[in-house]
Amino acid sequence: MKLAKQGLTLDELKRDYKINSTSDTWGDAMSYGFAICETLHERGEHDIPKLMEFRPSPFGVSEDSEDTIREELKLYDTNVLESFGRILNRLIDILKYSGRNY
């Protein structure tokens, strides 16, 4: 996965999401959704985690250097992550209601 450069826009994050997506739409949305929630939670921003019903692990957020999604998202501004989190939240709801979740 290609790492983003600091200061990228929402459109660039959408593009990176599309590039890194697989045929598993539900899995991609959930992976990015959780990664956004963890990143925002670490920053003390809680609107998106509440919206997505995110609850952090009692053991804290893992510092997995192999988690390239989280490493990429750390480079984005909070407002970009919040906006993309809302988009993902809508996508997740659509997938649930259409029976495409698991």
C-alpha positions in Angstrom: 0.0 0.0 0.0 1.3 3.4 -0.9 1.6 5.9 1.9 0.0 9.3 1.6 1.8 12.6 1.8 0.9 15.0 4.6 -1.8 17.6 3.7 -3.7 15.5 1.2 -7.3 16.3 0.5 -10.5 14.3 0.8 -10.5 13.6 -2.9 -7.0 12.2 -2.6 -8.1 10.0 0.3 -11.1 8.7 -1.7 -8.7 7.9 -4.6 -6.3 6.0 -2.3 -9.2 4.1 -0.9 -10.4 3.1 -4.4 -6.8 2.1 -5.3 -6.4 -0.1 -2.2 -9.8 -1.6 -2.3 -10.4 -5.3 -3.0 -13.6 -7.0 -4.2 -14.7 -7.2 -0.5 -16.6 -3.9 -0.2 -17.8 -4.7 3.3 -14.3 -5.7 4.5 -12.7 -2.6 2.9 -15.2 -0.2 4.5 -14.9 -1.8 7.9 -11.1 -1.9 7.8 -10.9 1.8 6.9 -13.7 2.6 9.3 -12.0 1.1 12.3 -8.6 2.6 11.3 -10.2 6.0 11.1 -11.9 5.6 14.4 -8.7 4.5 16.1 -6.8 7.4 14.6 -9.4 9.9 15.6 -9.7 8.4 19.1 -5.9 8.7 19.6 -6.2 12.4 18.7 -9.0 12.9 21.2 -11.7 13.4 18.5 -14.7 11.3 19.3 -17.5 12.4 16.9 -16.8 9.7 14.3 -16.1 6.9 16.8 -19.5 7.6 18.4 -21.2 7.8 15.0 -19.8 4.4 14.0 -20.4 3.0 17.5 -16.7 2.6 18.0 -15.4 1.5 21.4 -11.7 1.3 21.9 -10.1 -1.9 23.2 -9.5 -1.9 27.0 -5.9 -2.8 26.1 -5.5 0.4 24.0 -4.9 0.9 20.3 -2.3 -1.5 19.0 0.9 -0.1 17.6 1.2 -2.5 14.7 3.8 -1.2 12.2 2.3 -3.6 9.7 -1.0 -1.7 9.8 -0.4 0.3 6.7 -3.9 1.8 6.6 -3.5 3.4 10.0 0.0 4.6 9.1 -1.4 6.2 6.0 -4.3 7.8 7.8 -2.1 9.3 10.5 -0.8 11.7 7.8 -4.2 13.2 7.1 -5.8 16.2 8.9 -8.6 15.5 11.3 -11.2 17.2 9.2 -10.4 15.0 6.2 -10.7 11.9 8.3 -13.9 13.0 9.8 -15.4 13.7 6.4 -14.3 10.4 5.0 -15.5 8.6 8.2 -19.0 10.0 7.6 -18.9 8.8 4.0 -17.8 5.3 5.1 -20.5 5.3 7.8 -23.1 5.9 5.0 -21.6 3.2 2.9 -21.6 0.7 5.8 -25.3 1.5 6.4 -26.1 0.9 2.7 -24.3 -2.4 2.7 -26.1 -3.5 5.9 -29.5 -2.6 4.5 -28.8 -4.3 1.2 -27.6 -7.5 2.9 -24.1 -7.2 1.7 -22.5 -7.4 5.2 -21.3 -10.5 7.0 
